[in-house]
Amino acid sequence: MAAEGMSHEIPSEFTDEDRWLNLFSTKSFAVLGAGGVLTIGLFKFFGLFSLQMAGGAAGLLFSAVATGLTMIPKMGDDYLAGAGQKLDRLLMLRIVRRRNRCIYVKGYGKET
């Protein structure tokens, strides 16, 4: 039942986690988890040389950059260069094109 005034009851199926989960996609969570594993690995590896903090900082920096690339879209005004797509996908497409040295055209070669 709604309270007096402008307040309303929140349905029980909505929680605070729903707001946070809308910020991250499944891919972002996967990259964040892989970055966490890498950070722990670097922390332990650099621990052999008494440089734990350097390894942890490098792992955290890599995790932050990789997760950010999966969350930030390209600006919407550059529609011929992949506007609206996430930066990690555009980076991967650029690497594949540079390696294969070809341009993919949808439907090309299907008529045979």
Protein Blocks (a to p, Z undefined) as FASTA:
>chain_A
ZZehjbdcddfkbcfklmmmmmpcfklmmmmmmmmmmmmmmmmmmmmnopmmmmmmmmmm
mmmmmmmmmmmccdfklmmnoghiafklmmmmmmmmmmnopacdehihklZZ
